[in-house]
Every structure is written in C-alpha cells, then in structure tokens.
Amino acid sequence: MFSPWRLGLAKDQAGSLSTVTALLMPALMAAAGLGADTLHWTWQQQIMQRQA
C-alpha cells in the first residue's frame, strides 16, 4: 500500500512552516481584530464614563 510513512513524506518537513502559518493566519487575524475591538470599546466606555 501507499502510506506516507513508506514514501518518506513524514520525514520531509520542507514548507511546513509556511503551511502552519497559512493555516493559523485567519485565527491570528481574528484574535488581533477582537483585541483591537475590545480595546476601542473599553476606551470609548471610559470616555463616556468621564462625561457622565
């Protein structure tokens, strides 16, 4: 049978960093966006609290 272990593909790690980066990029972008939105929301809430 053709298994990845017999073909030596499991030992070949060329391009694995770019693959992992490409797979994690949407999650990293979402986390950065959520952090920015939370920071903006907190900042606006402090401004409104000072005005009240």
MMTF fields as JSON, N, C-alpha, C and O atoms, coordinates in Angstrom:
{
  "mmtfVersion": "1.0.0",
  "mmtfProducer": "UNKNOWN",
  "numBonds": 207,
  "numAtoms": 208,
  "numGroups": 52,
  "numChains": 1,
  "numModels": 1,
  "chainsPerModel": [1],
  "groupsPerChain": [52],
  "chainIdList": ["A"],
  "bondAtomList": [4, 2, 8, 6, 12, 10, 16, 14, 20, 18, 24, 22, 28, 26, 32, 30, 36, 34, 40, 38, 44, 42, 48, 46, 52, 50, 56, 54, 60, 58, 64, 62, 68, 66, 72, 70, 76, 74, 80, 78, 84, 82, 88, 86, 92, 90, 96, 94, 100, 98, 104, 102, 108, 106, 112, 110, 116, 114, 120, 118, 124, 122, 128, 126, 132, 130, 136, 134, 140, 138, 144, 142, 148, 146, 152, 150, 156, 154, 160, 158, 164, 162, 168, 166, 172, 170, 176, 174, 180, 178, 184, 182, 188, 186, 192, 190, 196, 194, 200, 198, 204, 202],
  "bondOrderList": [1, 1, 1, 1, 1, 1, 1, 1, 1, 1, 1, 1, 1, 1, 1, 1, 1, 1, 1, 1, 1, 1, 1, 1, 1, 1, 1, 1, 1, 1, 1, 1, 1, 1, 1, 1, 1, 1, 1, 1, 1, 1, 1, 1, 1, 1, 1, 1, 1, 1, 1],
  "groupList": [{"groupName": "MET", "atomNameList": ["N", "CA", "C", "O"], "elementList": ["N", "C", "C", "O"], "formalChargeList": [0, 0, 0, 0], "bondAtomList": [1, 0, 2, 1, 3, 2], "bondOrderList": [1, 1, 2], "singleLetterCode": "M", "chemCompType": "L-PEPTIDE LINKING"}, {"groupName": "PHE", "atomNameList": ["N", "CA", "C", "O"], "elementList": ["N", "C", "C", "O"], "formalChargeList": [0, 0, 0, 0], "bondAtomList": [1, 0, 2, 1, 3, 2], "bondOrderList": [1, 1, 2], "singleLetterCode": "F", "chemCompType": "L-PEPTIDE LINKING"}, {"groupName": "SER", "atomNameList": ["N", "CA", "C", "O"], "elementList": ["N", "C", "C", "O"], "formalChargeList": [0, 0, 0, 0], "bondAtomList": [1, 0, 2, 1, 3, 2], "bondOrderList": [1, 1, 2], "singleLetterCode": "S", "chemCompType": "L-PEPTIDE LINKING"}, {"groupName": "PRO", "atomNameList": ["N", "CA", "C", "O"], "elementList": ["N", "C", "C", "O"], "formalChargeList": [0, 0, 0, 0], "bondAtomList": [1, 0, 2, 1, 3, 2], "bondOrderList": [1, 1, 2], "singleLetterCode": "P", "chemCompType": "L-PEPTIDE LINKING"}, {"groupName": "TRP", "atomNameList": ["N", "CA", "C", "O"], "elementList": ["N", "C", "C", "O"], "formalChargeList": [0, 0, 0, 0], "bondAtomList": [1, 0, 2, 1, 3, 2], "bondOrderList": [1, 1, 2], "singleLetterCode": "W", "chemCompType": "L-PEPTIDE LINKING"}, {"groupName": "ARG", "atomNameList": ["N", "CA", "C", "O"], "elementList": ["N", "C", "C", "O"], "formalChargeList": [0, 0, 0, 0], "bondAtomList": [1, 0, 2, 1, 3, 2], "bondOrderList": [1, 1, 2], "singleLetterCode": "R", "chemCompType": "L-PEPTIDE LINKING"}, {"groupName": "LEU", "atomNameList": ["N", "CA", "C", "O"], "elementList": ["N", "C", "C", "O"], "formalChargeList": [0, 0, 0, 0], "bondAtomList": [1, 0, 2, 1, 3, 2], "bondOrderList": [1, 1, 2], "singleLetterCode": "L", "chemCompType": "L-PEPTIDE LINKING"}, {"groupName": "GLY", "atomNameList": ["N", "CA", "C", "O"], "elementList": ["N", "C", "C", "O"], "formalChargeList": [0, 0, 0, 0], "bondAtomList": [1, 0, 2, 1, 3, 2], "bondOrderList": [1, 1, 2], "singleLetterCode": "G", "chemCompType": "PEPTIDE LINKING"}, {"groupName": "ALA", "atomNameList": ["N", "CA", "C", "O"], "elementList": ["N", "C", "C", "O"], "formalChargeList": [0, 0, 0, 0], "bondAtomList": [1, 0, 2, 1, 3, 2], "bondOrderList": [1, 1, 2], "singleLetterCode": "A", "chemCompType": "L-PEPTIDE LINKING"}, {"groupName": "LYS", "atomNameList": ["N", "CA", "C", "O"], "elementList": ["N", "C", "C", "O"], "formalChargeList": [0, 0, 0, 0], "bondAtomList": [1, 0, 2, 1, 3, 2], "bondOrderList": [1, 1, 2], "singleLetterCode": "K", "chemCompType": "L-PEPTIDE LINKING"}, {"groupName": "ASP", "atomNameList": ["N", "CA", "C", "O"], "elementList": ["N", "C", "C", "O"], "formalChargeList": [0, 0, 0, 0], "bondAtomList": [1, 0, 2, 1, 3, 2], "bondOrderList": [1, 1, 2], "singleLetterCode": "D", "chemCompType": "L-PEPTIDE LINKING"}, {"groupName": "GLN", "atomNameList": ["N", "CA", "C", "O"], "elementList": ["N", "C", "C", "O"], "formalChargeList": [0, 0, 0, 0], "bondAtomList": [1, 0, 2, 1, 3, 2], "bondOrderList": [1, 1, 2], "singleLetterCode": "Q", "chemCompType": "L-PEPTIDE LINKING"}, {"groupName": "THR", "atomNameList": ["N", "CA", "C", "O"], "elementList": ["N", "C", "C", "O"], "formalChargeList": [0, 0, 0, 0], "bondAtomList": [1, 0, 2, 1, 3, 2], "bondOrderList": [1, 1, 2], "singleLetterCode": "T", "chemCompType": "L-PEPTIDE LINKING"}, {"groupName": "VAL", "atomNameList": ["N", "CA", "C", "O"], "elementList": ["N", "C", "C", "O"], "formalChargeList": [0, 0, 0, 0], "bondAtomList": [1, 0, 2, 1, 3, 2], "bondOrderList": [1, 1, 2], "singleLetterCode": "V", "chemCompType": "L-PEPTIDE LINKING"}, {"groupName": "HIS", "atomNameList": ["N", "CA", "C", "O"], "elementList": ["N", "C", "C", "O"], "formalChargeList": [0, 0, 0, 0], "bondAtomList": [1, 0, 2, 1, 3, 2], "bondOrderList": [1, 1, 2], "singleLetterCode": "H", "chemCompType": "L-PEPTIDE LINKING"}, {"groupName": "ILE", "atomNameList": ["N", "CA", "C", "O"], "elementList": ["N", "C", "C", "O"], "formalChargeList": [0, 0, 0, 0], "bondAtomList": [1, 0, 2, 1, 3, 2], "bondOrderList": [1, 1, 2], "singleLetterCode": "I", "chemCompType": "L-PEPTIDE LINKING"}],
  "groupTypeList": [0, 1, 2, 3, 4, 5, 6, 7, 6, 8, 9, 10, 11, 8, 7, 2, 6, 2, 12, 13, 12, 8, 6, 6, 0, 3, 8, 6, 0, 8, 8, 8, 7, 6, 7, 8, 10, 12, 6, 14, 4, 12, 4, 11, 11, 11, 15, 0, 11, 5, 11, 8],
  "groupIdList": [1, 2, 3, 4, 5, 6, 7, 8, 9, 10, 11, 12, 13, 14, 15, 16, 17, 18, 19, 20, 21, 22, 23, 24, 25, 26, 27, 28, 29, 30, 31, 32, 33, 34, 35, 36, 37, 38, 39, 40, 41, 42, 43, 44, 45, 46, 47, 48, 49, 50, 51, 52],
  "secStructList": [7, 7, 7, 2, 2, 2, 2, 6, 6, 6, 6, 7, 7, 6, 6, 2, 2, 2, 2, 2, 2, 2, 2, 2, 2, 2, 2, 2, 2, 2, 2, 2, 2, 2, 2, 2, 2, 2, 2, 2, 2, 2, 2, 2, 2, 2, 2, 2, 2, 2, 2, 7],
  "xCoordList": [0.831, 0.0, 0.873, 2.059, 0.263, 0.986, 0.68, -0.34, 1.538, 1.343, 2.384, 3.477, 2.056, 3.021, 4.318, 5.38, 4.236, 5.427, 6.399, 7.614, 5.874, 6.737, 7.343, 8.457, 6.627, 7.127, 8.128, 8.766, 8.274, 9.213, 8.655, 9.402, 7.355, 6.769, 6.678, 6.675, 6.605, 6.516, 7.825, 7.824, 8.932, 10.23, 10.535, 11.359, 9.893, 10.146, 9.358, 8.128, 10.053, 9.397, 9.539, 9.267, 9.952, 10.126, 8.759, 7.829, 8.657, 7.404, 6.414, 5.308, 6.78, 5.832, 5.562, 4.452, 6.559, 6.356, 5.369, 4.502, 5.497, 4.558, 3.147, 2.168, 3.036, 1.723, 1.063, -0.117, 1.804, 1.258, 0.888, -0.149, 1.734, 1.44, 0.175, -0.661, 0.033, -1.164, -2.424, -3.485, -2.315, -3.482, -3.829, -5.003, -2.831, -3.083, -3.371, -3.846, -3.097, -3.265, -4.699, -4.857, -5.742, -7.101, -7.38, -8.027, -6.899, -7.109, -6.331, -6.837, -5.112, -4.322, -4.949, -4.961, -5.466, -6.117, -7.39, -7.676, -8.152, -9.374, -9.043, -9.738, -7.997, -7.604, -7.14, -7.459, -6.398, -5.945, -7.13, -7.171, -8.085, -9.272, -10.119, -10.62, -10.283, -11.052, -10.371, -11.035, -9.058, -8.317, -8.444, -8.614, -8.364, -8.495, -9.904, -10.068, -10.919, -12.299, -12.538, -13.208, -11.996, -12.159, -11.466, -12.006, -10.28, -9.563, -10.333, -10.423, -10.885, -11.658, -12.925, -13.288, -13.602, -14.822, -14.526, -15.281, -13.426, -13.06, -12.706, -13.08, -11.993, -11.595, -12.825, -12.911, -13.764, -14.984, -15.815, -16.416, -15.853, -16.619, -16.0, -16.735, -14.682, -14.041, -14.335, -14.552, -14.344, -14.652, -16.087, -16.331, -17.034, -18.422, -18.609, -19.421, -17.857, -17.964, -17.455, -18.029, -16.396, -15.875, -16.841, -16.918, -17.573, -18.517, -19.793, -20.485, -20.108, -21.357, -21.282, -22.251],
  "yCoordList": [-1.188, 0.0, 1.248, 1.2, 2.359, 3.619, 4.409, 5.093, 4.314, 5.089, 6.207, 6.051, 7.326, 8.434, 8.023, 8.574, 7.066, 6.647, 5.914, 6.069, 5.127, 4.375, 5.27, 5.019, 6.298, 7.181, 8.198, 8.901, 8.288, 9.238, 10.648, 11.585, 10.814, 12.15, 12.67, 13.881, 11.763, 12.199, 12.822, 13.678, 12.403, 12.946, 14.255, 15.036, 14.504, 15.717, 16.868, 16.869, 17.842, 18.952, 20.254, 21.328, 20.173, 21.378, 22.02, 21.363, 23.282, 24.006, 23.881, 24.413, 23.194, 23.002, 24.313, 24.535, 25.16, 26.437, 27.317, 27.942, 27.366, 28.185, 27.593, 28.338, 26.287, 25.645, 25.948, 26.296, 25.819, 26.103, 27.578, 27.919, 28.45, 29.879, 30.194, 30.973, 29.59, 29.829, 29.321, 29.935, 28.217, 27.677, 28.491, 28.597, 29.065, 29.82, 31.296, 31.986, 31.788, 33.22, 33.711, 34.77, 33.019, 33.517, 33.628, 34.577, 32.669, 32.727, 33.886, 34.567, 34.12, 35.236, 36.574, 37.497, 36.685, 37.922, 38.159, 39.294, 37.107, 37.237, 37.658, 38.498, 37.089, 37.45, 38.903, 39.617, 39.339, 40.733, 41.683, 42.73, 41.332, 42.162, 42.223, 43.287, 41.101, 41.068, 41.893, 42.601, 41.804, 42.601, 44.086, 44.876, 44.478, 45.892, 46.402, 47.515, 45.594, 45.997, 46.14, 47.075, 45.221, 45.284, 46.517, 47.189, 46.807, 47.997, 49.268, 50.178, 49.332, 50.513, 50.638, 51.742, 49.532, 49.547, 50.033, 50.836, 49.55, 49.966, 51.44, 52.151, 51.895, 53.298, 54.201, 55.225, 53.833, 54.615, 54.612, 55.628, 53.503, 53.422, 54.333, 54.964, 54.415, 55.31, 56.763, 57.569, 57.102, 58.48, 58.835, 59.915, 57.938, 58.206, 58.291, 59.081, 57.475, 57.495, 58.832, 59.371, 59.362, 60.649, 61.785, 62.752, 61.679, 62.733, 62.694, 63.707, 61.571, 61.431, 62.11, 62.079],
  "zCoordList": [0.0, 0.0, 0.0, 0.327, -0.372, -0.402, 0.864, 0.948, 1.81, 3.032, 3.069, 2.524, 3.702, 3.776, 4.472, 4.182, 5.382, 6.117, 5.202, 5.327, 4.297, 3.378, 2.306, 1.845, 1.912, 0.875, 1.409, 0.626, 2.717, 3.302, 3.411, 3.693, 3.193, 3.259, 4.686, 4.909, 5.651, 7.038, 7.503, 8.387, 6.92, 7.315, 6.607, 7.084, 5.492, 4.727, 5.336, 5.292, 5.903, 6.569, 5.793, 6.331, 4.56, 3.753, 3.505, 3.038, 3.817, 3.616, 4.745, 4.654, 5.807, 6.901, 7.652, 8.137, 7.744, 8.433, 7.685, 8.296, 6.373, 5.601, 5.64, 5.62, 5.694, 5.774, 7.111, 7.158, 8.181, 9.51, 9.626, 10.195, 9.088, 9.118, 8.341, 8.797, 7.171, 6.361, 7.056, 6.944, 7.764, 8.465, 9.71, 10.066, 10.374, 11.597, 11.351, 12.254, 10.165, 9.895, 10.128, 10.735, 9.693, 9.988, 11.49, 11.933, 12.261, 13.709, 14.318, 15.211, 13.849, 14.364, 13.998, 14.812, 12.788, 12.366, 13.176, 13.559, 13.438, 14.23, 15.658, 16.23, 16.235, 17.594, 17.656, 18.607, 16.658, 16.629, 16.471, 17.117, 15.629, 15.452, 16.703, 17.065, 17.361, 18.602, 19.683, 20.439, 19.757, 20.73, 20.452, 21.381, 19.189, 18.834, 19.129, 19.628, 18.824, 19.108, 20.606, 21.042, 21.391, 22.841, 23.411, 24.289, 22.913, 23.358, 23.021, 23.845, 21.821, 21.412, 22.242, 22.648, 22.501, 23.302, 24.723, 25.271, 25.325, 26.672, 26.711, 27.645, 25.712, 25.632, 25.507, 26.185, 24.656, 24.495, 25.777, 26.126, 26.465, 27.706, 28.771, 29.531, 28.841, 29.792, 29.469, 30.374, 28.195, 27.779, 28.172, 28.712, 27.905, 28.272, 29.769, 30.252, 30.518, 31.985, 32.532, 33.478, 31.952, 32.391, 32.087, 32.845, 30.995, 30.599, 31.431, 31.544, 32.0, 32.768, 34.127, 34.886]
}
